[in-house]
Amino acid sequence: MNSSNSVLELLSIAPPGWGGVLLVGALATLLISFGAYLFGMALGLCGALGKLSGFRPLQYVFNAYTTIVRAVPELILIVSLYYAGTDGLNRLLAAADLGPIEVNGLVAAVAVLGFVQGAYMTEVLRGAILAIPVGQLEAAKAFGMRPALRFRRIILPALVPNALPGFANLWVSVIKDSALIAVVGYQELALAARVAASNTKQYMLFFLAAAALYLVITILSNTLFSALEAYFRRGQRPLS
């Protein structure tokens, strides 16, 4: 009884409990992940269209981008981009006779994770576009649709159902990768659990609590993506 009371006290939201710290960390994880996800999706769309454009220099650039990002471990990329990127930016500012700037931790986390996500988004979106029947695109061209209208009326509605399974996987991936941001000192759920554990010496308790929060986020996310996929695939014949 005393043990269970102690656990509840440690996990309570109000001090001296650390539940509030974990919840704030979980919100920070969601904020970082959502920002990085949107940034990565924008990069991925540019990358997919660039790879499919037929313009060789653009294809070489995006091929190099996706190859390098997918080949190098995320932790190395995050640390390198965070520190080297900040240093490079300040060197450019110094060359322009401007003072150095301190990069906001949240902005840096979103930018770095989004850059990594963009490489994977590029391949997901490229595959989704290639899965669109060529006849639909040829028919749109025959009707005289301009590229922008063709993308909005034909490509976008057709690629979304094809890309949603990949989007779901990448969302879960960015949730987990957000834990790597702890190495640059920004407190999200993983770092919040580590801080709580080191202060209370209850490592098992707080890491299990963090794992439970990650699991809840993942289950809710999967439910949402399943609902979105069912919505965008309405009217399509199910695979037998």
N, C-alpha and C positions, 0 to 999 in steps of 0.2 A: 504493500500500500504506500509506504513511504517512497519506494522507488518510483512508482507510477506518478505520485504527486511531484516528485523531483523532475521527472521528464516533462510533465505538463507545465511546470513552472519554467523550465529552460526553454520550452517551445512557445510560451505565451507571447502575445504580440507586445504587451506592455513590459517595460523594464522591471525587474532584471532579466526577463526572458529575451530570447534572441529571435523569436518568430517574426517580429516586425522587420528586423534586419534582413532576414531571408526573403520576406515578401517584397521588400524594396529591391533587393537583388534580382528577384524574379521579374519585376517590372522593368528593371534596367536591361535584363537579358532580352525581354520582348521588344523593348524600344530599339536596342542595338540591332537585333535580328531583323526587325521589320524595316528599319532604315537601310540596312545592308542589302536586304532582299530586293527592295525597290530599286536601289542603285544598281545592283547586279543585274536585275531584269532589264533596265535601260541599257546597260553596257552589253548585255547578251543580245538584245534586239539589234543594236548597232553591229555587233560582231557577226550575227547570223546573216543579216542583210549584206554586210561587207563580204563575207565569204561566198555568198551566192551572187554577188554583183557581176562577176566576170572581169572585174578590174584587177589586174595582177598585183600591182603594188599594195592595194588594200587587202587582198587575199593573203599576201605574204605577212603583212603586219598582224592580222588577226590570227593567222596560223601560228605565228611565233608566240603571240600572247597566250593562246589557249594551251599550246604545248608546254611552255615554261611554267605556267601557273599549275597545270595538272601534274607536272613532273616533280615540282619542288614541294616538300611537306608544308602544310599550312602554317605551322608554328614558325618555321624559318622565314616564310614570306611575311607573316605578320610582324615579326620582330624587325626584319630588314626594311620593310616598307615604312614602319612607324619611325624608326630611328634615322634610317638613311633618307627617307622622304622629308622629315623635318629638317635634317641637316642640309639637304640639297635646297630646300625652299629658303632657308635662312642665308645660304650662300648666294642665291640669286638676289635676295633682297639687299645683301651687303654690297653686291656688285652694282646695284642701282642706288647706292648710298641711302638705303633705308634700314631702319633698325630691325633686329630679330623679332620674331613673334613666337608666342607660346601656343602651340596647337592644343585646342580643346580635346580632352580625352574622349568624349562622346563622339565628336566629329571624326576624330582620327580612327576610332574603332569602327564606325559605320563605313568610312571611306576604304579602310584596309580590307575589312570583311567583304564589302561590296565589290571591290576589285577582284578578290578571289572568286566570289560567287559568279561574277560576270563571265568567267571562262567556261564554267559549267553550264550557265544559262545559254551561252552561245551555241553549244552543241545540242542542248535540248530544243531550242527554238529552230535551229537549222534542220534537225531531224523532223520536227513537226511540220515545217514548211515543205520539206521534200516529200512528206507523206500525202500532201494534197494532190489529188489527181490532176495530171497535166492538162487534161481536157477542159477542166474548169477555167484554168488560167488562159488557155487558148481561146475559149469562148468569150471571156471578158475582153481580151485584146480584139477579137473580131467585132465586138460591139462598140469598140472605140473607147473603152475605159482608160483614163489616164492612170499612171502608176499609183498615185496617191489614193484615187478612188478604188482602184483594183485591190490595193492592200486593205482598205477599210471594209469593202463590201465582200470580197472573196477570201483573201488570205487570212485576215484576222479571225473571222468567225470559224474558219475551218481549222486553223492551227491550235486554237484554245483547247478543244477537247483532246487533241493529240498530245499537247504539251502538259496537261494537268497532272498526270502521274509523275512526270519528271519534276514539275513544280513542287509537288507534295514532298518528294524525296529531298529536294534542295532546301525546302523550308525546314525540315527536320535536321538536315545537315548544318544549316546556318545556326540553328538553335544550339546544337552541340559545339560548333566551332566558336560560338561566342564565349565559351569558357576559356578559350586560349587568350582572350583579351586581358585576362588577369595578369599575364606576364608583363604587360606594359603599365600595370598599376591601376586600371579602371575597375571599380568594384561592381561586378555583376553577381549572379547567383553563386557561381563556383567560388569566387573569392570571398563572398559574404559567408558561405559555409565554412571556409577555411579560417576566417577571422573568428567566427563564433566558436569553432572547435578549438582553436589555439587558446582562446581566452577561458574556456570552461574545461578543457582537456577531455571533452566528450566527442571524440572524433567520429566514432561509429554513429552516434545519434544524429549529428548534424550533416554528415555526408549522406546518410540514409534519407534524411529529411529533404536534402537538396535533390537526391535522385528521385524521390517521390514527386517533387514539384516538376522536375523535367518530364517525368512520366505523364503527369496530369496535362501539361502543356502539349505533349505529343499526342495523347489520346484525343484531346479537344481539337487539335489541328487536323488530325486524320478524319475526324467526324466532319469538320467543315469542308475539307477538300473532297470527301466522298459526296457530300451534298452538292458541291459545285459541279463535280463531274456528272452527277445524275442530271443536274439542271441543263448543262451544256450539251449533254448527249440525248436529251429528250427528243423523241421522234426517230432516233436511229435504231436500226435493227440490232438487238444484242447478239454478241458472238456466241455460236453454239458450241 
